[in-house]
């Protein structure tokens, strides 16, 4: 068998097994066997680059190449649906349809998934484009990101699909993934996503598709459009789509009477609470495409469809106590401890109160009966107090003034809602949070050390700061509980391998306030090594692209602390990387020295981030907005109209991608 034939065979096999696993939930081979087939395909594709296919199963991991999203006009406008909130309004819709048609009709009922809308276009059985809803007339091309969603078929199976068609659906973040992501963000001291819908929408718009792949999005498809559809009914078209490999909800139902519609609503109001993804209602559609065309559209929505929104489930329970949690960055979060109550399929015992302002607004007292809802069907929140039931309640809830862990007076920065404990060197949860942050994947990536191990090492005095990781020896761990010989070997090896982690990730691992992965990379490349960064002035820090006064001040304060400087020296002595690798600095020139450059548009030869690196490596400065001090704009296709207008007004010249690259080649 030739390499081309084997590649084709492997792609077909992997597409089939991917469908079985992610759409049918019925895998027929083990993960090990799947990975072996994938590795074989990757090897063959690497050896035969001329056979590259954007829809190969190997492309689902995404890429870290950044591209600005291109706007695409929808062939068929993506209109919104009218909303109803009661069965009476559903009955009104049903009656309007009956009068307008004056003939028998069926309603297709389906769950309304709570995610972000997507339009997928297929030609000759292959995915060619994925576009967000946008403003309904045009949206963003997010094809690279959607290719990472394993429930979206890259190549269709079966037969009978039109040569070209569009299918619409909802991109979702499953509850389990949402909870894991928020747990990771909480551990990193980052702002939590409010609900799975926001998380899915934010993820789909990330510039780095490799990160999108890690977030395990899902997708349900619910509407087929095209010139040569297989059936004249919406329900039958979706059953055909399911046979081609699309993930279509098996809860869809055709109803012939209003009573059947009401029965469906009642069933789904119960079933939805046990589903792995968020739903917020039911969509009712006239099933016949001929009848849909007859009913037509209003200016904003189709007359043949409507959304019934579930009422937010709310429960009443007693507030017993308010406790306080301290995060890695010292932020103190109040938590309401409640009498257990059943809500949206789970037992709720605790709910976040967010901050002191929320507590004050609610006028909470211990013993109050409070109304609890689940925001986005996941996060319990207190929405009010049953004041009429307030009898013999306890004291008014006052936000604590001292850290509940170490007793240090709390601080509240002007303009911020949160209170935080400033005792970062001795407050136990802050210390343990920094240790967990240091070993995390995007930082030093010491995956052999988890939260439980850190808790044990901290309790035994083996870890007090991140530098202590590099002082641990095998002999220190031999007699510890739950640690076998293999675990000890993995810990020692993991710590040793972290010495090769590049400077930009080390900088992120230090846990400087407001310095995330991207900011750490900017600072590392701008200053080159830790000594230059430690001695940088506020003005020098703010001169770096995307670094404002808040971040610059936090960096200055971190390195002004003598204890942090001592920590740096301990890490340096251990062999941690504190300067940019030589290969990163290779090819640096001063060809753009003194030039301030704005990048705008979409490029074909390099990504926007690559051009930012090129500008920095040649001595130039990247800025985000056009001003009189802008030297020129590196202008790609679809340049932003606001930037173009301002450039013309200020007389700032535009330099094309080709001209820019030639500029760097000239002596």
Secondary structure as GFF3:
##gff-version 3
##sequence-region A 1 667
A	DSSP	alpha_helix	3	22	.	.	.	ID=ss1
A	DSSP	alpha_helix	31	47	.	.	.	ID=ss2
A	DSSP	three_ten_helix	49	51	.	.	.	ID=ss3
A	DSSP	three_ten_helix	57	61	.	.	.	ID=ss4
A	DSSP	beta_strand	71	73	.	.	.	ID=ss5
A	DSSP	beta_strand	83	84	.	.	.	ID=ss6
A	DSSP	alpha_helix	87	101	.	.	.	ID=ss7
A	DSSP	beta_strand	107	113	.	.	.	ID=ss8
A	DSSP	beta_strand	116	123	.	.	.	ID=ss9
A	DSSP	beta_strand	126	132	.	.	.	ID=ss10
A	DSSP	beta_strand	138	140	.	.	.	ID=ss11
A	DSSP	alpha_helix	143	146	.	.	.	ID=ss12
A	DSSP	beta_strand	164	172	.	.	.	ID=ss13
A	DSSP	alpha_helix	175	187	.	.	.	ID=ss14
A	DSSP	alpha_helix	196	204	.	.	.	ID=ss15
A	DSSP	alpha_helix	209	214	.	.	.	ID=ss16
A	DSSP	beta_strand	218	225	.	.	.	ID=ss17
A	DSSP	alpha_helix	234	243	.	.	.	ID=ss18
A	DSSP	beta_strand	253	255	.	.	.	ID=ss19
A	DSSP	alpha_helix	258	271	.	.	.	ID=ss20
A	DSSP	three_ten_helix	272	274	.	.	.	ID=ss21
A	DSSP	beta_strand	279	286	.	.	.	ID=ss22
A	DSSP	alpha_helix	289	295	.	.	.	ID=ss23
A	DSSP	beta_strand	305	309	.	.	.	ID=ss24
A	DSSP	beta_strand	314	326	.	.	.	ID=ss25
A	DSSP	beta_strand	331	343	.	.	.	ID=ss26
A	DSSP	beta_strand	346	352	.	.	.	ID=ss27
A	DSSP	alpha_helix	356	362	.	.	.	ID=ss28
A	DSSP	beta_strand	369	375	.	.	.	ID=ss29
A	DSSP	beta_strand	379	385	.	.	.	ID=ss30
A	DSSP	three_ten_helix	387	389	.	.	.	ID=ss31
A	DSSP	beta_strand	410	411	.	.	.	ID=ss32
A	DSSP	beta_strand	419	421	.	.	.	ID=ss33
A	DSSP	alpha_helix	428	439	.	.	.	ID=ss34
A	DSSP	alpha_helix	451	459	.	.	.	ID=ss35
A	DSSP	three_ten_helix	466	471	.	.	.	ID=ss36
A	DSSP	alpha_helix	474	477	.	.	.	ID=ss37
A	DSSP	alpha_helix	485	497	.	.	.	ID=ss38
A	DSSP	three_ten_helix	498	500	.	.	.	ID=ss39
A	DSSP	alpha_helix	503	509	.	.	.	ID=ss40
A	DSSP	alpha_helix	517	527	.	.	.	ID=ss41
A	DSSP	alpha_helix	530	534	.	.	.	ID=ss42
A	DSSP	alpha_helix	538	542	.	.	.	ID=ss43
A	DSSP	alpha_helix	549	560	.	.	.	ID=ss44
A	DSSP	alpha_helix	562	574	.	.	.	ID=ss45
A	DSSP	alpha_helix	582	585	.	.	.	ID=ss46
A	DSSP	beta_strand	596	600	.	.	.	ID=ss47
A	DSSP	alpha_helix	608	617	.	.	.	ID=ss48
A	DSSP	beta_strand	621	623	.	.	.	ID=ss49
A	DSSP	beta_strand	632	635	.	.	.	ID=ss50
A	DSSP	alpha_helix	641	650	.	.	.	ID=ss51
A	DSSP	beta_strand	654	656	.	.	.	ID=ss52
A	DSSP	alpha_helix	657	665	.	.	.	ID=ss53
###
